[in-house]
Amino acid sequence: MTTITEFGSNVRGRVSAVTLENRNGMRASVLSYGATLQSLQVPDKNGALTDVVLGYDSAEEYAANSGYLGATVGRNANRIAGAAFTLNGTRYRLTANENRSQLHGGFLGLDKKIWSCACRDGWAEFSAVLEDGEEGFPGRMTVCVRFSLEDDNSLRIDYRAVCDADTVANFTNHAYFNLNGQGSGPIWNHTLQIGADRFTPADAETLPTGELRSVAGTCMDFRTAKPIGRDRGDALLGGVGYDHNLCLNGSGLRLAAQARGDVSGIRMRVYTTMEGLQLYTGNYLSRRAGKAGAVYEPYGGFCMETQRYPDAINQPAFPSPVLRRGEEYRETTIWRFDGGEDET
């Protein structure tokens, strides 16, 4: 079942909410502002619906607050060092919205656009246009993101994009998850497993050094399930928490990660076609009011952003994020929820 309601308005315009519901009662609500996942209600170990993503109750709050809660981000998710890159011999200067670098597509990326929407039973597809030169990027790009709610309690996200010039393309969803329920406190006791043998070390500004390093013997080793916070004091994390890219094993649509809420018993499995997963533990999530009277604080949610590697356009050893003129960008990520046993 698919329903559309008004969600109010903000400085960008009027905002609609599309709610998808499957046969099991699981519900996902996505906003036209930022193609933002506003709510995701899944059954816990007792069958009670639990909202597992952080968000807000009004369109104004989404526009007023930082953090990209639940938003679709791009034209380039993650960071581009020095807010610049060279493509086809031309140097492009981007807007710098994080120190000297660009983060998540700049000041007015996809997360701050009002998207158009087409709906059918079980899915909603959002579309937006990024103009040539917008935030410094070359080419006029059309981006489509389809959210589909399946009866196996999966939320599937399909990304498509085309551009009239060679450009950079890298999209993800920036949902903050708390599998014990949004607003239920720190996520350190959630267990997490990620199928990644390597990661990309980063400097003090969270920019990759260009190295591809083994996770073995480091706090980045999630190949066996462990509490997210078990190694939070490791020097590699700088006393802050995770904000690191892990290089996923394999290719094609495959199981990349799984997490479980220690109280709710909710298990989340992540399948993706992407090569990277940015694990972020909400280190810089400032204290703020959230949905339904909840109060969010640092470490109140974790992100598993499936995407290209950060700063890939400037790192020749990384898989290329370049989308050629006329080619179609196609990537998929699926989040599946249940209370079954962990896979090995």
Residue pairs with C-beta under 8 A, 6 or more apart in sequence:
1 20
1 21
1 121
2 18
2 19
2 20
2 21
2 119
2 120
2 121
2 122
2 123
2 124
3 18
3 19
3 21
4 16
4 17
4 18
4 19
4 117
4 119
5 16
5 17
5 19
6 14
6 15
6 16
6 17
7 15
7 16
7 17
7 31
7 32
7 33
7 38
7 58
7 59
8 14
8 15
8 58
8 59
8 60
9 15
9 59
9 60
10 33
10 59
10 60
10 62
10 63
10 64
11 63
12 33
12 63
12 112
12 113
12 114
13 114
14 114
15 31
15 32
15 33
15 59
15 62
15 114
16 31
16 32
16 117
17 29
17 30
17 31
17 32
17 38
18 29
18 30
18 31
18 32
18 117
18 119
18 124
18 147
19 27
19 28
19 29
19 39
20 27
20 28
20 29
20 30
20 122
20 123
20 124
20 147
20 148
20 149
21 27
21 149
22 122
22 149
22 150
22 151
22 153
23 151
24 43
24 151
24 153
25 43
25 49
26 41
26 42
26 43
26 49
26 149
26 153
26 337
27 39
27 40
27 41
27 49
27 149
28 37
28 39
28 40
28 41
28 147
28 149
28 155
29 37
29 38
29 39
29 40
30 36
30 37
30 38
30 124
30 126
30 147
31 38
31 59
31 62
31 70
32 114
32 115
32 116
32 117
32 126
33 59
33 62
33 63
33 112
33 113
33 114
33 115
34 62
34 70
34 71
34 72
34 110
34 111
34 112
34 113
34 115
35 71
35 72
35 110
35 115
35 126
35 128
35 145
36 55
36 62
36 69
36 70
36 71
36 72
36 111
37 53
37 55
37 70
37 147
37 173
37 175
38 53
38 55
38 56
38 70
39 51
39 53
39 55
39 291
40 51
40 52
40 53
40 155
40 175
40 335
41 49
41 50
41 51
41 52
42 49
42 50
42 52
42 153
42 266
42 337
43 49
43 50
43 153
43 266
43 337
43 339
44 50
44 261
44 264
44 265
44 266
44 339
45 264
45 265
45 266
45 339
50 179
50 180
50 181
50 264
50 266
51 181
51 182
51 291
51 292
52 177
52 178
52 179
52 181
52 182
52 261
52 266
52 268
52 337
53 69
53 70
53 175
53 176
53 177
53 178
53 182
53 301
54 69
54 70
54 175
54 176
54 177
54 178
54 182
54 183
54 290
54 291
54 294
54 296
54 300
54 301
55 62
55 69
55 70
55 182
55 290
55 291
56 62
56 65
56 69
56 289
56 290
56 291
57 291
57 292
61 289
62 69
63 112
65 288
66 286
67 176
67 284
67 285
67 286
68 104
68 111
68 174
69 174
69 175
69 176
70 173
70 174
70 175
70 176
71 110
71 111
71 173
71 174
72 110
72 111
72 126
72 145
72 171
72 172
72 173
72 174
73 104
73 105
73 109
73 110
73 111
73 171
73 172
73 173
73 174
74 104
74 105
74 109
74 110
74 130
74 143
74 169
74 170
74 171
74 172
75 105
75 109
75 110
75 130
75 134
75 135
75 137
75 141
75 143
75 167
75 168
75 169
75 170
75 171
76 102
76 104
76 105
76 137
76 168
76 169
76 170
76 308
76 313
76 321
77 104
77 105
77 170
77 171
77 172
77 174
77 278
77 305
77 307
77 308
78 103
78 104
78 170
78 172
78 245
78 278
78 305
78 307
78 308
78 309
78 310
78 311
79 98
79 101
79 102
79 103
79 206
79 207
79 310
79 311
80 94
80 101
80 102
80 168
80 311
80 313
80 314
81 100
81 101
81 207
81 311
81 314
82 96
82 100
82 101
82 314
83 93
83 94
83 95
83 96
83 100
83 101
83 102
83 136
84 91
84 92
84 93
84 94
85 91
85 92
85 94
85 168
85 313
85 314
86 92
87 138
87 166
87 167
87 168
87 313
87 322
88 166
90 138
92 136
92 137
92 138
93 136
94 102
94 106
94 135
94 136
94 137
95 102
95 106
95 107
95 135
95 136
96 102
97 103
97 106
97 107
99 205
100 205
101 205
101 207
102 135
102 136
104 111
104 174
105 111
105 135
106 134
106 135
106 136
107 135
108 134
108 135
109 135
110 128
110 130
110 143
110 171
111 174
113 128
115 126
115 127
115 128
115 145
116 126
116 127
116 128
117 124
117 125
117 126
117 127
118 124
118 125
118 127
119 125
122 148
122 149
122 150
123 146
123 147
123 148
123 149
124 146
124 147
125 144
125 145
125 146
125 147
126 144
126 145
126 146
126 147
127 142
127 143
127 144
127 145
128 142
128 143
129 140
129 141
129 142
129 143
130 137
130 140
130 141
130 143
131 140
132 138
132 139
132 140
132 164
132 165
137 167
137 168
138 165
138 166
138 167
139 163
139 164
139 165
139 166
139 167
139 325
140 163
140 164
140 165
141 161
141 162
141 163
141 164
141 167
141 169
141 323
142 161
142 162
142 163
143 159
143 160
143 161
143 171
144 159
144 160
144 161
145 157
145 158
145 159
145 160
145 171
146 156
146 157
146 158
146 160
147 155
147 156
147 157
148 155
148 156
148 157
148 158
149 155
149 156
150 156
152 336
153 336
153 337
153 338
154 334
154 335
154 336
154 337
155 334
155 335
156 332
156 333
156 334
157 173
157 332
157 333
157 334
157 335
158 330
158 331
158 332
159 171
159 329
159 330
159 331
159 332
159 333
160 328
160 329
160 330
161 169
161 171
161 323
161 328
161 329
162 326
162 327
162 328
162 329
163 169
163 323
163 325
164 325
164 326
165 325
166 322
166 323
166 324
166 325
167 322
167 323
168 313
168 321
168 322
168 323
169 321
169 322
169 323
169 329
170 307
170 308
170 312
170 321
171 307
171 329
171 331
172 274
172 278
172 305
172 306
172 307
172 333
173 305
173 333
174 303
174 305
175 303
176 282
176 285
176 300
176 301
176 302
176 303
177 187
177 259
177 268
177 301
177 302
177 303
177 304
178 184
178 185
178 187
178 190
178 261
178 300
178 301
178 302
179 187
179 190
179 259
179 260
179 261
179 264
179 266
179 267
179 268
180 187
180 190
180 261
180 262
180 263
180 264
180 266
181 261
181 264
182 290
182 291
182 294
182 301
183 290
183 291
183 292
183 293
183 294
183 295
183 296
183 300
184 263
185 300
186 229
186 297
186 299
186 300
187 228
187 229
187 281
187 282
187 299
187 300
187 301
187 302
188 227
188 228
188 229
188 232
188 299
189 227
189 228
189 229
189 262
190 227
190 228
190 259
190 260
190 261
190 262
190 302
191 225
191 226
191 227
191 228
191 259
191 260
191 262
191 342
192 222
192 225
192 226
192 227
192 228
192 257
192 258
192 259
192 279
192 302
193 222
193 223
193 224
193 225
193 226
193 257
193 258
193 259
193 342
194 222
194 223
194 246
194 248
194 256
194 257
194 277
194 279
195 223
195 248
195 249
195 250
195 254
195 255
195 256
195 257
196 215
196 220
196 222
196 223
196 246
196 247
196 248
196 249
196 256
196 277
197 214
197 215
197 216
197 223
197 247
197 249
198 212
198 213
198 214
198 215
198 246
198 247
199 212
199 213
199 215
199 218
199 220
199 244
199 245
199 246
199 247
200 208
200 209
200 210
200 211
200 212
200 213
200 244
200 245
200 247
200 276
200 309
200 310
200 318
201 208
201 209
201 211
201 213
201 236
202 208
202 209
202 243
202 244
202 245
202 310
203 209
204 238
206 243
206 310
207 310
207 311
208 245
208 309
208 310
208 311
208 315
208 318
210 315
210 317
210 318
212 247
212 317
215 221
215 222
215 223
215 246
218 234
218 236
219 231
219 232
219 234
219 236
219 237
220 236
220 244
220 246
222 246
222 257
222 279
225 258
225 260
225 342
227 262
228 242
228 259
228 281
228 302
231 237
232 241
232 281
233 239
240 283
241 280
241 281
241 282
241 283
241 298
241 299
242 279
242 280
242 281
242 283
242 302
243 278
243 279
243 280
243 281
243 283
244 278
244 279
245 276
245 277
245 278
245 279
245 309
245 310
246 276
246 277
246 278
246 279
247 275
247 276
247 309
248 256
248 272
248 274
248 275
248 276
248 277
248 306
251 273
251 275
252 273
253 271
253 272
253 273
253 332
253 334
254 271
254 272
255 269
255 270
255 271
255 343
256 270
256 271
256 272
256 274
256 277
256 306
257 269
257 270
257 277
257 304
258 267
258 268
258 269
258 270
258 342
258 343
259 267
259 268
259 270
259 302
259 304
260 266
260 267
260 268
260 342
261 267
265 339
266 337
266 339
267 337
267 338
267 339
267 340
267 342
268 335
268 336
268 337
269 335
269 336
269 337
269 338
269 343
270 277
270 304
270 306
270 333
270 334
270 335
271 332
271 333
271 334
271 336
272 306
272 331
272 332
272 333
272 334
273 330
273 331
273 332
273 333
274 306
274 307
274 308
274 331
274 333
275 308
275 309
275 319
276 306
276 307
276 308
276 309
276 310
277 304
277 305
277 306
277 307
278 303
278 304
278 305
278 307
278 310
279 302
279 303
279 304
280 302
280 303
280 305
281 299
281 302
281 303
282 298
282 299
282 300
282 301
282 302
282 303
283 298
283 299
284 298
285 296
285 297
285 298
285 299
285 300
285 301
286 298
287 295
287 296
287 297
287 298
288 295
288 296
289 295
289 296
290 296
306 331
306 333
308 318
308 319
308 321
309 315
309 318
309 319
309 321
311 318
312 318
312 319
312 320
312 321
313 320
313 321
313 322
323 329
